[in-house]
Amino acid sequence: MACGTLTIDLDALVENWRTLDAMSTAGTETGAVVKADAYGLGAGPVARALWRAGVRRFFVAVAEEGAPLREAIGPDAEIFVFSGHMRGDTDTIADLALTPVLNSTEQLTRHVETLPGHPFAIQLDTGMNRLGMEPAEWEAVRDIALSLSPRLVMSHLACADEPDHPMNRRQLETFRALTEGISVPRSLAATGGILLGPEYHFDLTRPGIGLYGGAPHTEARPVVRLSLPVIQTRPVAAGETVGYGNAWEAPEEREIATVSGGYADGLIRAMGGRAQLYDGDQPCPIVGRVSMDLITADITDLPARPESLDILCPAQGVDALAEAAGTIGYEILTALGPRYQRRHIRGGAS
């Protein structure tokens, strides 16, 4: 088999959720963000594992993501849609019993007119200037919106991964001012907000990246292992080059392995010359350029030819790989391509 194997440890994922849930203030519910196919790891298996662990509120980015999720976890879970009620979403929202997070008076009007009585939530912009009602807009429709009993009023922090950033406090104070006195459940914190402390927790938290083993949840258990099969090995003499552009020259005779995987699979070119592949705990430097379907690595120091090498593993997690590529763990996870065989395991089996 020439495709890589992406192994997802569901027990580790559930433990990460439980750790974040335990950090939350007493009485605060902990939901789960499973947008982008659960950050590339498979929304169905991930959501089922979280449902069994006690999650009852899930979040996706767009209404179309609600269909496989509803099929996976059944009718009793609440599924919020961050993009709200877009034109053309009405039937999907109604048929799948989704809860749109309305971001504007335009969306509020569309929702009330097309689906009167259907549940909804409200997002407020507290300074990120991305999604949500502006403070003046909210003040204009607040009484009407609250009279319709929204399921949730939420906002999103722009700098939660930087605990000392003054924007966190400014957004917290703005959110408090905009929601003072309301009886509707409130939500401000995703993973980073949970780690900022109880002031940010309110009634519901929405962890995402922290469930999947990424920063800023530095105590998270690794969730993913990506193993790439070795297609071929060869000796390379001193002075010979490897890959496109003669990007790497052997300083002495080396043994080079070519593995199946490349930027078509989300392993971006910037990793070349900086990231490692691993045989267990033994690092094997990537040499030459990462190409569309192939990566080359120096395996000279290994005792035997490996059948596969890992690029995501406990020795090199998503954030370490992201650092080598000059990006963030979110991009590494969500870019993992469709050619991988995805294995969902319980109990840490590899």
LINMO-V15119 format. One record per pair of residues at least 6 apart in sequence whose C-alpha atoms are under 6 Angstrom apart, sorted by the first residue. I is the first residue (numbers start at 1). GAP is how many residues later the second one is. D is the distance in whole Angstrom. If there is no record, write none. Layout:
BEGIN
i: <I,I>
gap: <GAP,GAP>
d: <D,D>
END
This chain:
BEGIN
i: <3,4,4,4,5,5,5,5,6,6,6,6,7,7,7,7,7,8,8,8,9,9,9,9,10,10,11,11,12,12,13,13,13,16,16,17,21,25,28,28,29,30,30,31,31,31,31,31,32,32,32,33,33,33,34,34,35,35,37,39,39,40,40,44,44,48,56,57,58,59,59,59,60,61,61,61,62,62,63,79,79,80,80,81,81,82,84,84,84,85,85,99,99,100,101,101,102,102,102,103,103,103,104,120,120,121,121,121,121,122,123,123,123,123,124,124,124,125,125,125,126,126,128,152,152,152,153,154,154,154,155,156,160,160,161,161,185,186,186,187,187,187,187,189,189,189,190,190,190,191,191,210,212,213,213,213,213,225,225,226,226,226,227,227,228,228,228,228,229,229,229,230,230,230,230,231,231,232,232,233,233,234,234,235,235,236,236,237,238,238,238,238,239,239,240,240,241,241,242,242,243,247,248,254,255,255,255,256,256,256,257,257,258,258,259,259,260,261,261,262,262,262,262,262,263,264,265,265,266,266,266,269,270,271,271,272,272,272,273,273,274,275,276,276,276,276,277,277,277,277,277,278,278,278,279,284,284,284,285,285,286,286,287,287,318,319,322,322>
gap: <337,223,224,336,221,222,335,336,219,220,335,336,217,218,335,336,337,215,216,336,214,336,337,339,335,336,335,336,209,211,198,199,210,195,204,194,9,173,175,176,175,174,175,24,26,27,174,175,26,174,175,25,26,175,25,26,25,26,6,294,295,293,294,25,28,25,21,21,21,20,21,22,21,20,21,22,19,21,18,19,20,19,20,19,20,19,16,17,18,15,22,20,21,20,20,21,6,19,20,20,29,30,29,30,31,29,30,31,32,31,9,30,31,32,8,9,31,7,8,9,45,48,30,32,33,34,33,32,33,34,33,32,32,33,31,55,18,16,17,15,16,17,18,11,12,16,15,16,17,16,19,7,11,7,8,9,10,87,88,84,85,86,82,83,31,32,80,81,30,31,79,28,29,77,78,27,28,25,26,23,24,21,22,19,20,17,18,16,12,13,14,15,10,11,9,10,7,8,6,46,45,41,40,46,43,44,45,41,42,43,39,40,37,38,35,36,34,32,33,28,29,30,31,32,29,28,71,72,69,70,71,21,55,53,54,14,17,18,13,14,50,49,7,8,9,10,6,7,32,33,34,6,31,32,30,13,14,15,12,13,10,11,9,10,11,10,6,7>
d: <6,6,4,5,6,5,5,5,6,5,6,5,6,5,6,5,6,6,5,5,5,5,6,6,6,6,5,6,6,6,5,6,6,5,6,6,6,6,5,5,5,6,5,6,5,6,6,5,5,5,5,6,5,5,6,6,4,5,5,6,5,6,5,6,5,6,5,5,5,6,5,6,5,5,5,6,6,6,6,5,6,5,6,5,6,5,4,4,5,6,6,6,5,5,4,5,6,6,5,5,4,5,5,5,6,5,5,5,6,5,5,6,5,5,4,5,5,4,5,5,5,6,6,6,5,6,5,6,5,6,5,6,5,5,5,6,6,6,5,6,6,5,6,6,6,5,6,4,5,4,6,5,6,5,6,5,6,5,5,6,6,5,6,4,6,6,5,5,5,6,4,6,4,6,5,6,5,6,5,6,4,6,5,6,4,6,5,4,5,5,4,5,6,5,6,6,5,4,6,6,5,5,5,6,6,6,5,6,5,6,6,5,6,4,6,5,5,5,5,6,5,5,4,5,5,5,6,4,5,5,6,5,5,6,4,6,5,5,5,5,5,5,6,5,5,5,6,5,6,5,5,6,5,5,5,6,5,6,5,6,6,4,6,5,5,5,5,5>
END
